[in-house]
Amino acid sequence: MNPTPTPSPGASSSATPRNGTGQSPASAPQSGDLLKDSLLYREFVAERDEILRHKWIESEKAGHDIGFEKALLDWVLRYRAAWRLQRSGGGGMAGAR
């Protein structure tokens, strides 16, 4: 007659692996999905796209790649306020791209 093995101290009685949240990995929300669904992330992506578009336009005008940092600073100083106002439904974008 073989005795029934007893779990070692600290071992889970459940055979389902846990991920630290008390949920099994299959039922846990994916952090990537939460991030992509967030308003903050969507606004970041939209702003980044505008900066990249500005970089392309200004690089074409200059005849060479002006770089992301220069495009970022130029776009923020010249267009960001109007772009944000327009996105929030606050009006037109006079002088903006």
ABEGO torsion letter per residue (X at the ends): XBBBBBBBBGBBABABBBAGAGBBAAABBBAAAAAAABAAAAAAAAAAAAAAAAAAAAAAAAGBBAEAAAAAAAAAAAAAAAAAAAAAGAEBBBGBX
